[in-house]
Amino acid sequence: QVQLVESGGGLVQAGGSLRLSCAASGRTFSSYSMGWIRQAPGKEREFVAAIAPIRWSGLTTYYADSVKGRFTISRDNAKNTLYLQMNSLKPEDTADYYCAADNSRADDWPRLNYYAMDYWGKGTLVTVSS
């Protein structure tokens, strides 16, 4: 019912930037809160950022403390696409980044079970070298 496809990962030097994209199928983008989850080697999945559904007025966004001020989550309604602009990348940002959609409040994302989200993409690998 819902398909999510991430792109934009790659290898970048510390201090560099990348922009991740997540193409959502159908009209899912307007119905679900969406966000980004990452999993570094040997680590648990962790919250990165989330954004409220399009059907809700206002652009409400939430960020993990570790990325606040460096990452920006946004959306393009016409393209039905979610983005994650990542600036000032650090080696500790190295991880598989997953786009996810969930029928829940965006402000609940910092407290969700990230192994039980409604929908996931296949992920895109971000590697930051020092």
PEQUIWO-V187473 format. One record per residue. RES is the residue in three letters. SS is DSSP state (h for helix, s for strand, l for the rest). Layout:
BEGIN
RES & SS
RES & SS
END
This chain:
BEGIN
GLN & l
VAL & l
GLN & l
LEU & s
VAL & s
GLU & s
SER & s
GLY & l
GLY & l
GLY & s
LEU & s
VAL & s
GLN & s
ALA & l
GLY & l
GLY & l
SER & l
LEU & s
ARG & s
LEU & s
SER & s
CYS & s
ALA & s
ALA & s
SER & l
GLY & l
ARG & l
THR & h
PHE & h
SER & h
SER & h
TYR & l
SER & s
MET & s
GLY & s
TRP & s
ILE & s
ARG & s
GLN & s
ALA & l
PRO & l
GLY & l
LYS & l
GLU & l
ARG & l
GLU & s
PHE & s
VAL & s
ALA & s
ALA & s
ILE & s
ALA & l
PRO & l
ILE & l
ARG & l
TRP & l
SER & l
GLY & l
LEU & l
THR & l
THR & s
TYR & s
TYR & s
ALA & l
ASP & l
SER & l
VAL & l
LYS & l
GLY & l
ARG & l
PHE & s
THR & s
ILE & s
SER & s
ARG & s
ASP & s
ASN & l
ALA & l
LYS & l
ASN & l
THR & s
LEU & s
TYR & s
LEU & s
GLN & s
MET & s
ASN & l
SER & l
LEU & l
LYS & l
PRO & h
GLU & h
ASP & h
THR & l
ALA & s
ASP & s
TYR & s
TYR & s
CYS & s
ALA & s
ALA & s
ASP & s
ASN & l
SER & l
ARG & l
ALA & h
ASP & h
ASP & h
TRP & h
PRO & h
ARG & h
LEU & l
ASN & l
TYR & l
TYR & l
ALA & l
MET & l
ASP & l
TYR & s
TRP & s
GLY & l
LYS & l
GLY & l
THR & s
LEU & s
VAL & s
THR & s
VAL & s
SER & s
SER & l
END
